[in-house]
Amino acid sequence: MSQPIDTHYKAVIRVLHYLKSYPAKGLFFATNSSLTLKAFADSDWASCLDTRKSTTRFCIFLGSSIISWKTKKQNTVSRSSSEAEYRAFAALVCELQWLKYLFIDLHISSSSPTSIYCDNRSAIYLAHNLVFHERSKPIEIDCHIVREKIKQGLVHLFPIASAQQLADVFTKSLQPRLFHEVISKLGLCNLNGPT
């Protein structure tokens, strides 16, 4: 926002056009939804053309309802897509730990581990590999955070196909069919129409 250019203006106009076209879109929270957490984590490796920093994105569901999501440029440059994905894991795990504490304060029992879905198999392997290599040294702290939460049973990591990655909608330009499919899975629906 400090140095907007024509590309930024066009993006804002596109967002406003979308919002104007769908004024009754909103999030639907089902009353019969389960109290289990599941999350989707992803990153765009070196997506910023100016700094080559990656973008973290994740979304967290309570049952079928989305309750938390985030898109943020990472603080440092990642040397690989696995490193960028792992930084996204670490941010997501910290958010999940905070949600667990909130659930405890609200007397909501949630004993099952949260399922985290990721489309980068090497990042999942790195989370379960207890051996650090020179190439993984820059993300060693993030590795310890994620591994600790896996060991405590807070989270489980699962692979997912890129086409099923719900977190993509937060930073990627998707084809219209895929875009509408993903936002319906996020719980975005027409609040004036029948559900």
C-alpha positions in Angstrom: 0.0 0.0 0.0 3.0 2.3 0.4 3.7 2.4 -3.4 0.6 1.3 -5.3 0.9 0.8 -9.0 -1.5 0.1 -11.8 -1.5 -3.7 -11.1 -2.6 -3.1 -7.5 -5.5 -0.8 -8.7 -6.6 -3.5 -11.2 -6.6 -6.1 -8.4 -8.7 -3.9 -6.1 -11.2 -3.2 -8.9 -11.5 -7.0 -9.6 -12.2 -7.7 -5.9 -14.8 -4.9 -5.7 -16.4 -6.2 -8.9 -16.7 -9.7 -7.3 -18.1 -8.3 -4.1 -20.7 -6.2 -6.0 -21.7 -9.3 -8.1 -22.3 -11.4 -4.9 -23.7 -9.1 -2.2 -25.3 -11.9 -0.2 -22.3 -14.2 0.0 -21.3 -15.1 3.5 -20.0 -17.9 5.7 -22.4 -20.5 6.9 -21.8 -22.2 10.2 -23.8 -25.4 10.6 -25.2 -26.2 14.1 -24.7 -29.9 13.7 -21.0 -29.7 12.8 -18.6 -31.8 14.7 -16.0 -30.3 17.0 -12.9 -31.8 15.3 -10.3 -29.5 13.8 -8.7 -30.0 10.4 -6.4 -27.6 8.5 -4.9 -27.0 5.1 -1.4 -25.5 4.8 0.3 -24.3 1.7 2.8 -21.7 0.5 3.8 -20.0 -2.8 7.5 -20.4 -3.0 9.4 -17.2 -3.9 6.1 -15.7 -5.1 7.1 -12.0 -4.4 8.9 -10.8 -7.5 10.6 -8.0 -5.7 12.0 -9.8 -2.6 11.5 -13.5 -3.6 9.9 -14.2 -0.2 7.3 -16.9 -0.1 3.7 -16.5 1.0 2.2 -18.6 3.8 -1.4 -19.5 3.6 -3.6 -21.8 5.7 -7.2 -22.3 6.8 -8.6 -24.1 9.8 -12.0 -25.8 10.0 -14.1 -26.8 13.0 -16.1 -29.6 11.6 -17.3 -28.3 8.2 -17.1 -24.6 9.2 -14.0 -22.4 8.5 -13.0 -20.6 11.7 -9.5 -19.2 10.9 -7.5 -18.4 7.8 -4.3 -16.5 7.1 -2.2 -15.3 4.2 1.1 -13.6 5.0 4.4 -13.0 3.3 7.1 -14.9 5.1 9.8 -12.9 7.0 12.8 -14.6 5.3 13.6 -15.9 1.8 13.2 -19.7 1.6 15.8 -21.7 -0.4 13.4 -24.4 -1.4 9.6 -25.1 -1.7 9.9 -27.5 1.2 11.4 -24.8 3.4 8.6 -22.4 2.4 6.0 -25.1 3.2 7.6 -25.9 6.5 7.4 -22.3 7.5 3.7 -22.4 6.7 3.4 -25.5 8.9 5.1 -23.7 11.8 2.7 -20.7 11.5 -0.3 -23.1 11.3 0.8 -25.2 14.3 1.2 -22.1 16.4 -2.4 -21.0 15.5 -3.7 -24.5 16.3 -2.0 -24.5 19.7 -3.7 -21.2 20.4 -7.1 -22.6 19.4 -6.5 -25.6 21.7 -5.9 -23.2 24.6 -9.1 -21.3 23.6 -11.1 -24.5 23.5 -9.8 -25.4 27.0 -10.8 -22.0 28.3 -14.3 -22.5 26.8 -14.5 -26.0 28.2 -14.7 -27.6 24.8 -13.1 -31.1 24.7 -11.1 -31.9 21.6 -8.9 -34.8 22.3 -8.3 -36.0 18.8 -5.2 -34.6 16.9 -5.8 -32.0 14.2 -5.4 -33.3 10.6 -3.2 -31.0 8.5 -3.3 -31.5 4.8 -0.3 -30.4 2.7 0.5 -30.9 -1.0 4.3 -31.0 -0.4 5.5 -34.6 0.4 9.1 -33.6 1.2 7.9 -31.1 3.8 5.8 -33.9 5.4 8.8 -36.2 5.3 11.0 -33.5 6.9 8.5 -33.2 9.8 8.9 -36.9 10.6 12.6 -37.2 9.9 14.6 -36.6 13.2 17.9 -36.1 11.4 18.9 -32.6 10.6 20.9 -31.9 7.5 22.9 -28.8 6.5 20.1 -28.0 4.0 17.5 -28.0 6.8 19.5 -25.9 9.3 17.8 -22.6 8.4 14.4 -24.0 9.4 15.6 -26.0 12.4 13.5 -24.0 14.9 10.4 -24.4 12.8 11.2 -28.2 12.6 11.4 -28.4 16.4 8.0 -26.6 16.8 6.2 -28.9 14.4 7.9 -32.1 15.5 7.1 -31.3 19.2 3.4 -30.9 18.3 3.4 -34.1 16.3 5.0 -35.9 19.2 2.4 -34.4 21.7 -0.4 -35.6 19.4 -1.7 -32.1 18.7 -1.4 -32.6 14.9 -1.1 -35.3 12.2 0.2 -34.4 8.7 -1.4 -35.9 5.6 -0.6 -35.5 1.9 -3.2 -34.0 -0.4 -3.3 -33.5 -4.1 -2.7 -29.9 -5.2 -6.1 -29.8 -6.9 -7.7 -30.4 -3.5 -5.7 -27.8 -1.6 -8.3 -25.4 -0.2 -5.7 -22.9 1.0 -4.8 -22.1 -2.7 -7.7 -19.7 -3.0 -6.1 -17.2 -0.6 -3.2 -16.4 -2.9 -3.5 -18.1 -6.3 -5.6 -17.1 -9.3 -7.8 -20.1 -9.9 -9.9 -21.0 -12.9 -13.6 -19.9 -12.3 -14.9 -23.5 -12.0 -12.2 -24.4 -9.4 -12.6 -21.1 -7.6 -16.3 -21.6 -7.1 -15.7 -25.2 -6.0 -13.2 -24.2 -3.4 -15.1 -21.3 -2.0 -18.2 -23.5 -1.6 -16.0 -26.0 0.4 -14.9 -23.1 2.6 -18.5 -22.6 3.5 -19.1 -19.4 1.4 -22.7 -19.5 0.2 -25.6 -17.3 -0.7 -27.1 -16.3 2.7 -30.4 -15.1 1.1 -31.1 -18.3 -0.8 -31.8 -21.8 0.6 -28.9 -23.6 2.2 
